[in-house]
Amino acid sequence: MLKMHYTMKTIMTACAAVVITASSTSFALETNSEDIDINAYTCKDVMRMSGGNRDMSISFIHGYWMGKAGKTSFNKKQVEEMTNKFYDYCLDNPKEKAVKSMGKFEK
């Protein structure tokens, strides 16, 4: 199982990087050169990403759910556990939407 180590700075930096570099990053499901619709990503899409792109996408999805819940803080260990559950779920359910899948584990 993959271990993920997040800090608030890492998540905020990743979210900012998504917004700033969206037009120059080669995401597979871009609707045009500027817009990225995270609701279009499947688990398979996210799991095929590597390194910083995958970390950034997962951080962004965590941030999406935190924002929906009105949260401004998080527990690092819980985020790591949710991320590991997300990985396991996505490996078993590659056709599921990534955002919806992460929502199953957000606390």
PyMOL commands that set and color helices and strands:
alter all, ss='L'
color gray80, all
select helices_A, chain A and resi 8-21+38-40+43-48+51-68+76-92+98-103
alter helices_A, ss='H'
color red, helices_A
deselect
rebuild
show_as cartoon
